[in-house]
Amino acid sequence: MEITTKSQPAGTALMNQTEENVLHTYNRFPVVFQRGEGVYLYDTEGKKYLDFAAGIAVNSLGYHYPGYDEALKDQISRLMHISNLYYNEPIAAAGEDLVRMSGMSKVFFTNSGTEAIEGALKAAKKYAFIRDGHAGHEIVAMNHSFHGRSIGALSVTGNAHYREPFEPLMGGVRFADFNDLESVRQAVTDKTCAIILETVQGEGGIYPADPEFLAGVRNLCDEKDIILILDEIQCGMGRTGDYFAWQGYGIKPDIMTCAKALGCGVPVGAFVLNEKTARQSLMPGDHGTTYGGNPFVCAAVHKVFEIYEQDHVIDHVRELTPYLEAKLTELAESSPFVSARRGKGFMQGLVIKDRPVGEVVKKALEKGLVVISAGADVLRLVPPLVIEREHIDEMLKILAECLA
Ligand SMILES: Cc1ncc(COP(=O)(O)O)c(C=O)c1O
């Protein structure tokens, strides 16, 4: 695929070099980002972009947040990797952070969100295996969910388009409708060992769980000793105004998965278990990883938690959310091309009508605003959590132009 652009003459060669050598699984936008500063990105031509995508909800601290780079450089100069056969300093600190902030019991670090899902599914299956003395359990997942692209994670992803070419996938998965408790009840059988759902559906189109729905699923799980797995990979780490979105619902999962902003740019994920599942699931030999939780990524995780606490990052999200929501609602009400706003905290979606959402995303990029889409028609806004009011105003000005 030959790319030619007027706006990125130097970038054109890089784009073509990429397309010649890197498997074409993404229809990339014709821009080569070279560096970031604060909440702005710069391409190879020096053009400046306001970032409201944060590398798909990863870069919660923006770029070069004070102290972050230094902590990583310091760890590189000491020890990058050692394997999980030995102890190291950063995993001790990062593990404690995650347990303390979640109020859960034990952590297993992975390299990605997908692997966190894999581990969570294995832990739930193993829990039921130990309890019942046999395998053959089922999992209930949600329609329009997204949990990753590996065979296991794809098996619980409720999007036929992603799944079909790779079937048969993992068996024993039943799908129910998100925010429809009766549908979940109907999908549950005597064999169900886990229910998995995103606390706020991300890729599916930014749908927060209804409080009654989540409370109902929690009760159902308690009644039948089913493991509730909440996927916080996109909505976690402060994005909704709580460390983990479920903390805003007054319920607790048995297992939670997180990734993305957990390391704010280094590839790290985790599944976190409550006491019950930690005690009775994965034992030595049941699960492992070469890289997962290595000193480099755990130094990043620990620093992220330290910055969140010291600089009150989550308070900042809470303070600014009413402004962001009010302004987006105003835009939704005034633009003939937006039919609704929905979301929680700094995870917001605008439902675009009468024009393809991809067109709006492309236009925004041309005008120096990075946003992404979700589902078929949703413009997704998942900015760094450190944006200020002026950045919201700047985003709205550009978006209004794109929707004019
Ligand atoms: C809710 C959710 N779960 C799982 C994943 C998969 O995470 P990763 O891409 O890090 O493997 C994603 C990625 O977008 C996600 O949004």
PDBQT file of the ligand as one rigid body, heavy atoms in Angstrom, charges set to zero:
ROOT
HETATM    1  C1  LIG A 501     -11.823  -3.507  28.205  1.00  0.00    +0.000 C 
HETATM    2  C2  LIG A 501     -10.627  -4.090  27.528  1.00  0.00    +0.000 A 
HETATM    3  N1  LIG A 501     -10.223  -5.326  27.838  1.00  0.00    +0.000 NA
HETATM    4  C3  LIG A 501      -9.144  -5.881  27.271  1.00  0.00    +0.000 A 
HETATM    5  C4  LIG A 501      -8.398  -5.198  26.326  1.00  0.00    +0.000 A 
HETATM    6  C5  LIG A 501      -7.171  -5.838  25.735  1.00  0.00    +0.000 C 
HETATM    7  O1  LIG A 501      -6.040  -5.199  26.251  1.00  0.00    +0.000 OA
HETATM    8  P1  LIG A 501      -4.631  -5.235  25.465  1.00  0.00    +0.000 P 
HETATM    9  O2  LIG A 501      -4.840  -4.552  24.155  1.00  0.00    +0.000 OA
HETATM   10  O3  LIG A 501      -3.671  -4.538  26.376  1.00  0.00    +0.000 OA
HETATM   11  O4  LIG A 501      -4.250  -6.670  25.290  1.00  0.00    +0.000 OA
HETATM   12  C6  LIG A 501      -8.779  -3.909  25.964  1.00  0.00    +0.000 A 
HETATM   13  C7  LIG A 501      -8.055  -3.183  24.918  1.00  0.00    +0.000 C 
HETATM   14  O5  LIG A 501      -8.517  -2.246  24.330  1.00  0.00    +0.000 OA
HETATM   15  C8  LIG A 501      -9.931  -3.343  26.571  1.00  0.00    +0.000 A 
HETATM   16  O6  LIG A 501     -10.346  -2.111  26.265  1.00  0.00    +0.000 OA
ENDROOT
TORSDOF 0
